[in-house]
Amino acid sequence: SSRVLWTLAVTQFRSIAPILGNTELTAYCNSRDLDPDIKIDYDVAMDKFAKIWVRNFPYHINSLLMTLLLFYKSNWNTVRANAAIISGSLLAHCSEDDQRRVNVDQCCGALIQLLKEPAAAVRQKAAKALGMLHDV
């Protein structure tokens, strides 16, 4: 279920964040925003995560985006939809310099392909992600 996936994701965030050595990311991953026992707005939570990532890891934005593109091929609708939202949030928070370091065309092309998905939830999140990119 999506609840189980969310709990697993938060557990991974919380275990990996300290390894990355960034106090802002670690604090966010341990905040109530990512509490698996509280119903949260995933899109808002991932938007906050994306802001932190872009601000603190500008040279790793493209790596994360390319990894997210792999999740577009998941068998699980929730995973595909969530990967689209994170991708859109990351791209939306990129500065012009950041945009030169990422493959914007490939990401946007992949999001456009998600609009053809049979699952309405995936199409909806892909459309929302693309809507975030008005300044990209």
C-alpha positions in Angstrom: 0.0 0.0 0.0 1.1 3.6 -0.3 1.2 3.9 3.5 3.8 1.1 3.7 5.8 2.7 0.8 5.7 6.1 2.6 6.9 4.5 5.9 9.8 2.8 4.1 10.7 5.9 2.2 10.8 8.0 5.4 12.9 5.3 7.1 15.4 5.5 4.2 15.4 9.3 4.2 16.2 9.3 7.9 19.0 6.7 7.6 20.6 8.3 4.6 20.4 12.0 5.4 23.1 12.0 8.2 25.5 10.2 5.8 25.2 13.1 3.4 26.4 15.4 6.1 23.9 18.1 5.6 22.2 19.4 8.8 19.3 21.0 7.0 18.4 17.8 5.2 18.9 15.7 8.3 16.7 18.1 10.3 14.0 18.0 7.6 14.0 14.2 7.4 13.5 14.0 11.1 10.8 16.7 11.2 7.0 16.2 11.6 6.7 17.0 7.9 7.9 13.5 7.3 6.4 11.7 10.2 5.0 8.4 8.9 2.4 8.3 11.6 0.8 11.5 10.5 -1.2 12.0 7.3 0.8 14.5 5.3 0.5 16.1 1.9 3.2 14.2 -0.1 3.5 16.8 -2.8 4.1 19.6 -0.3 6.6 17.5 1.7 8.6 16.6 -1.5 8.5 20.2 -2.6 10.2 21.2 0.7 12.7 18.3 0.2 13.4 19.5 -3.4 14.2 23.1 -2.2 16.6 21.7 0.4 18.2 19.4 -2.2 18.6 22.0 -4.8 20.1 24.5 -2.3 22.5 22.1 -0.7 23.4 19.7 -3.5 23.4 21.6 -6.8 25.9 19.3 -8.5 23.8 16.2 -7.6 20.4 17.4 -9.0 20.9 15.7 -12.3 21.9 12.4 -10.7 18.8 12.4 -8.6 16.6 13.3 -11.6 18.1 10.5 -13.7 17.4 8.1 -10.9 13.8 9.3 -10.6 13.4 8.7 -14.4 14.1 5.0 -13.6 11.1 5.0 -11.2 8.9 6.1 -14.1 9.1 2.5 -15.2 7.9 1.0 -11.9 5.0 -1.4 -11.9 3.4 0.6 -9.1 1.3 3.6 -10.0 2.1 5.4 -6.7 5.9 5.1 -7.3 5.5 6.5 -10.9 3.3 9.3 -9.7 5.5 10.3 -6.8 8.7 10.2 -8.9 7.0 12.7 -11.3 6.1 15.1 -8.4 9.7 15.0 -7.1 11.1 15.6 -10.6 8.8 18.5 -11.1 9.7 20.0 -7.8 13.4 19.7 -8.3 13.3 21.2 -11.8 11.0 24.1 -10.5 13.5 25.1 -7.9 16.6 25.0 -10.2 18.3 28.3 -10.9 19.5 29.1 -14.4 22.9 27.7 -13.5 21.4 24.5 -12.1 19.3 24.1 -15.3 22.5 24.1 -17.3 23.7 21.1 -15.3 20.6 19.0 -15.7 19.0 17.3 -18.7 15.8 19.3 -18.6 14.7 18.1 -22.1 15.0 14.4 -21.1 13.1 15.0 -17.8 10.3 17.0 -19.6 10.0 14.4 -22.3 9.7 11.6 -19.7 7.0 13.6 -17.9 5.1 14.1 -21.1 5.2 10.3 -21.7 3.7 9.8 -18.3 0.7 11.8 -19.5 -0.1 8.7 -21.7 -0.2 6.3 -18.7 -3.5 4.4 -18.2 -3.5 5.2 -14.5 -5.3 8.5 -13.9 -3.2 9.2 -10.7 0.0 9.0 -12.7 -1.3 11.3 -15.4 -2.5 13.7 -12.8 0.8 13.9 -11.0 2.7 14.2 -14.3 0.5 17.1 -15.4 1.0 18.8 -12.0 4.8 18.3 -12.3 4.8 19.8 -15.8 2.7 22.7 -14.5 5.4 23.5 -12.0 7.9 24.1 -14.9 6.5 27.4 -16.2 9.8 29.2 -15.5 12.1 26.3 -16.7 
